[in-house]
Amino acid sequence: MPDGAQRKRDGADPPGLRDARDTGDTRETDAQESDAQETDAQRRRRRAQFLRELHEAKALRDRVQPRRVKAARMRQAMRMRTFRW
């Protein structure tokens, strides 16, 4: 009989398994508390750094793939020409 099926039937967990689950829950709770304690300034700082890195990555992609950039410019120009005010 599989181990999980026997535990369901017996209705009891081995003591080691229960202790491992309890330890995991406290670690998860601690992580949630530390997230809650993060200030708005820290969150904005992380977001600003992420956006800077994203912009840098897009600029790098544009430099190494000029054909893609040119095609994107042409598509945007076509959209603007067919747009009715």
N, C-alpha and C positions, 0 to 999 in steps of 0.2 A: 504494500500500500504506500503511495507517495507520502512524504513527510507532511506536506501541507494539508492533505486530506485527513490525516490522523489528528492533527492539531485542531482542525475544525470540528471533528467528531468529539474529541475530548473536551474542547472548550477551554483549554488551558495552554498557555505558552510556557516554554522553558524559561527559567529565571534569567538566563543570560540574554535571551532575545528581548525580553521586556526591558531590561536595563539598557540595552543598546538603543532601543527606540526612544526611551526617556532621555538619554544623553543627546540624541540627534535633535529632539524637540527643543531642548534648551539652547543648543547652538543656533538653531533656526530663529528662535525668539530673540537671542542676542543680536543676530544680524539685522532683524527687523527693527530693534530698538536703535541700533547705530544708524540705520537709514533714516529713522524718524528724527534723530538728533542732528542730521546734516542740515546746515543752515542754507538759506536761499542764496547767500553769497557764494558758498561752495558749489552749489548746484549751477549757478550762473557761470562761475569760473570754469567748471568742467565742460559746460555746454559751449562756451566761447572757444575753448581749446579744441573741442571736437569740430566745431564749424570751421575754425582756421585750418585744421588738418584736412577736412573734407574739401575745402576750397583749393588747398595746395595740391591734393590728389587729382582734382578735376583739371587744374591748370597743367599738371604734368601729363595727364592723358591727352589733353588738347595739343601739347607740344609734340608728343611722340606719335600721334595719329592725326596728322593734318587733313587727310582725306575725309575722315569722319567729321571733323569740324566744318570743313567746307560744305559737305552734304547737309549738315544740320543748318548752316547759314542759308543755304539755298531753299531748304524746306520752310524755314521761318519766313524768308522773303516771299515765297509763294503763298503762304498763309496770309501774310499781310496784304498782298495784292488782291486776293480774292475776298478779303474781309470787307463787308459793307458797313459803313458808319450809319 
